[in-house]
């Protein structure tokens, strides 16, 4: 199977990982469907290679923008502060 080894050639990192971790060593002899590909990937990930599930989860979590989450949570906290809390903070600064 001819594969492109550059991540930039794929839609996203997850697609590249699936190709390079699971599908790259399979010799397909006829056209495949999405259902066939999903079946292969899910079986390989959830049944045969539990460590692959952890690797995929870690890859997913590496895309989380923790700065954005921090900003959103802190903004919501600030919006929900009572007038009393705001006055106390102002007095202490």
Residue pairs with C-beta under 8 A, 6 or more apart in sequence:
1 23
1 24
1 26
1 27
1 28
3 19
3 20
3 24
4 10
5 20
7 13
7 16
10 16
10 19
13 59
13 63
14 56
14 59
14 60
17 55
17 56
17 59
18 41
21 52
21 55
22 40
22 41
22 44
22 45
22 52
23 37
23 40
23 41
26 40
44 52
45 52
45 53
45 56
46 53
81 89
